[in-house]
Structures are given as structure tokens and as C-alpha cells.
Amino acid sequence: MSSGFENRWQRDLNNESAIQRVKSSLAPPRELRRKLIETDRSLQSQISKLDKSIAQMSQKEKALFAKTTNAFQKHETAQANAYANELTEVRKAIKLVSSAKLALESVQGRLKTITDLGDLALTIAPVGNVVRAVRKTLQTVMPSAHTSLDEVSSSLDGLTQEIGSISGLNMSFETTSEESEKILAEASAIAESKISSKLPSIPGFDTSSGSSSEEDTSL
């Protein structure tokens, strides 16, 4: 009977996945915890910078909206269209940066919930993909953020290598992650919803054609 129990117990151990074995280990070593804290600080710094950028763009958006409305009221169609086109681009940038900020906040939240190596192993690849995607997205509108996010990516890359060496897992940022895609999609949807509810439509302007309805009807 004892032998049967031992055999069954051994089979259970052999069937246990690599992730499960790591999951049963103790909390991450002190060096990994230190790097997680540093990564969290870097993320918070980037989130704060994005917040400031959004605030600055929002002020510009308000000024452009006022100019656009005023120009349309005065029937200055050409000037109104110029303002409206610029306003549309600013709003696109606000949505993009807002989405990036929300994605980084999601990454930060996931890293804060890590309690053991198993959590870290499961979390690190998706959040690494998210940071890389955000960095690429911000390249055109915020080059400074793109550059500084290299630090976060490097930290996550280093963590990936260390986890792999500790756990024996073959981990890679190149692997397509459904979780990372989900994080990015949710961030984009929330940003779109918030902006749509906050920003009024541009009077007399068709954003799909980039021209005023007043101008269109006069042709």
C-alpha cells in the first residue's frame, strides 16, 4: 500500500508542469525583488511623464477647439478647416498617449501582484510585449518616452533571462502573447471611451473627409 502511494506520488510529480514547479517555490530572490522595485519606479516615472503630456495636449486641444468654433461662427471656412484638421490630429495624439498610459498602468498593476517565481514567470512575457508595443507606438508622438522606455524594456529583458536561468524555462519576448494583446486592446478601448465622452464634436466639420460641412454644401 505504501509502495502504491509512493508510485502515485512520484507520477504526480513527474506530470507537474515546469511552471507549476516554479510556482511552488519560495518568493523571488532578493535580487529579483530589487529589480522589480526598480522597474516599478521606472514605470511610474514614465506614467507621470505621459500624464503631463496628456495635460499639455489637452490645453492645446481646448485652445484649438475655441479657435475652430470661432472661425466657423465667422464663416472663415479656410481658417476653420485648418484649425479643425490640427484639432483632429491633437485628439488622435491624446488618445494614443492615453492608451499608452493605461497600458503601462496595467503592466505596473500586474507586476505589483507578483508573490513568487511562478507569478513572475507567467507575467513577465506579456508585460514585456506590452512595453515594447507602447514604446513603438510613442515613437512618433513622444520620442523622449520611446527612448526612456528602453530602460524598462532592458529591465524586463534582464528579469526574463534570470527567471529562465533559475527555473530552466525557455522564455522569450518574441512569443505572441494573447494576454499582451488583450491588455493593449482594453487600454485602447478605455482611452477611446473616455475621450469620446469628454471631447465635444467639432462644429460643422466632417472628420472623415477633413473638411467643413459648410464648405461641402457650397460646392
Backbone hydrogen bonds, N-H to C=O, Kabsch-Sander energy under -0.5 kcal/mol:
donor,donor_aa,acceptor,acceptor_aa,energy
5,F,1,M,-2.1
6,E,2,S,-2.3
7,N,3,S,-2.4
8,R,4,G,-2.4
9,W,5,F,-2.7
10,Q,6,E,-2.3
11,R,7,N,-2.3
12,D,8,R,-2.2
13,L,9,W,-1.9
14,N,10,Q,-2.3
15,N,11,R,-1.9
16,E,12,D,-0.8
16,E,13,L,-0.7
21,R,17,S,-2.0
22,V,18,A,-2.2
23,K,19,I,-2.6
24,S,20,Q,-1.4
25,S,22,V,-1.7
33,R,29,P,-2.2
34,R,30,R,-2.5
35,K,31,E,-2.0
36,L,32,L,-2.2
37,I,33,R,-2.1
38,E,34,R,-2.2
39,T,35,K,-2.4
40,D,36,L,-2.3
41,R,37,I,-2.1
42,S,38,E,-2.2
43,L,39,T,-2.5
44,Q,40,D,-2.5
45,S,41,R,-2.2
46,Q,42,S,-2.0
47,I,43,L,-2.6
48,S,44,Q,-2.3
49,K,45,S,-1.9
50,L,46,Q,-2.4
51,D,47,I,-2.2
52,K,48,S,-2.1
53,S,49,K,-2.3
54,I,50,L,-2.6
55,A,51,D,-2.2
56,Q,52,K,-2.3
57,M,53,S,-2.6
58,S,54,I,-2.3
59,Q,55,A,-1.7
60,K,56,Q,-1.8
61,E,57,M,-2.5
62,K,58,S,-2.1
63,A,59,Q,-2.0
64,L,60,K,-2.5
65,F,61,E,-2.5
66,A,62,K,-2.1
67,K,63,A,-2.1
68,T,64,L,-2.8
69,T,65,F,-2.7
70,N,66,A,-2.4
71,A,67,K,-2.4
72,F,68,T,-2.3
73,Q,69,T,-2.2
74,K,70,N,-1.5
75,H,72,F,-1.4
76,E,71,A,-2.8
77,T,75,H,-1.5
80,A,76,E,-2.9
81,N,77,T,-2.7
82,A,78,A,-1.9
83,Y,79,Q,-2.5
84,A,80,A,-2.8
85,N,81,N,-2.6
86,E,82,A,-1.9
87,L,83,Y,-2.8
88,T,84,A,-2.4
89,E,85,N,-1.8
90,V,86,E,-2.2
91,R,87,L,-2.3
92,K,88,T,-1.9
93,A,89,E,-2.1
94,I,90,V,-2.4
95,K,91,R,-2.2
96,L,92,K,-2.3
97,V,93,A,-2.8
98,S,94,I,-2.6
99,S,95,K,-2.5
100,A,96,L,-2.1
101,K,97,V,-2.5
102,L,98,S,-2.4
103,A,99,S,-2.1
104,L,100,A,-2.3
105,E,101,K,-2.2
106,S,102,L,-1.9
107,V,103,A,-2.1
108,Q,104,L,-2.8
109,G,105,E,-2.4
110,R,106,S,-2.1
111,L,107,V,-2.3
112,K,108,Q,-1.8
113,T,109,G,-0.7
113,T,110,R,-0.7
114,I,111,L,-1.1
117,L,26,L,-1.0
118,G,22,V,-0.6
120,L,116,D,-2.0
121,A,117,L,-2.9
122,L,118,G,-2.1
123,T,119,D,-1.9
124,I,120,L,-2.5
125,A,121,A,-0.5
127,V,123,T,-2.0
128,G,124,I,-1.9
129,N,125,A,-2.1
130,V,126,P,-2.0
131,V,127,V,-2.4
132,R,128,G,-2.1
133,A,129,N,-2.2
134,V,130,V,-2.7
135,R,131,V,-2.5
136,K,132,R,-2.0
137,T,133,A,-2.3
138,L,134,V,-2.3
139,Q,136,K,-0.8
140,T,137,T,-0.6
142,M,138,L,-3.1
145,A,142,M,-0.6
146,H,142,M,-1.9
147,T,143,P,-2.1
148,S,144,S,-2.4
149,L,145,A,-2.0
150,D,147,T,-1.3
151,E,148,S,-1.1
152,V,148,S,-0.7
153,S,149,L,-2.5
154,S,150,D,-2.6
155,S,151,E,-2.1
156,L,152,V,-2.4
157,D,153,S,-2.5
158,G,154,S,-2.4
159,L,155,S,-2.2
160,T,156,L,-2.3
161,Q,157,D,-2.0
162,E,158,G,-2.2
163,I,159,L,-2.8
164,G,160,T,-2.3
165,S,161,Q,-2.0
166,I,162,E,-2.2
167,S,163,I,-3.1
168,G,164,G,-2.1
171,M,169,L,-1.0
175,T,172,S,-0.7
178,E,176,T,-0.5
181,E,177,S,-1.9
182,K,178,E,-2.1
183,I,179,E,-2.2
184,L,180,S,-2.3
185,A,181,E,-2.4
186,E,182,K,-2.5
187,A,183,I,-2.2
188,S,184,L,-2.3
189,A,185,A,-2.3
190,I,186,E,-2.4
191,A,187,A,-2.3
192,E,188,S,-2.4
193,S,189,A,-2.2
194,K,190,I,-2.5
195,I,191,A,-2.4
196,S,192,E,-2.4
197,S,193,S,-1.7
198,K,194,K,-1.4
199,L,195,I,-2.9
205,F,202,I,-1.6
206,D,211,S,-2.9
207,T,205,F,-0.9
209,S,206,D,-0.6
210,G,206,D,-2.2
211,S,206,D,-1.1
213,S,204,G,-2.7
214,E,204,G,-0.6
216,D,212,S,-2.0
217,T,213,S,-2.2
218,S,214,E,-0.9
219,L,215,E,-0.5
219,L,216,D,-1.0
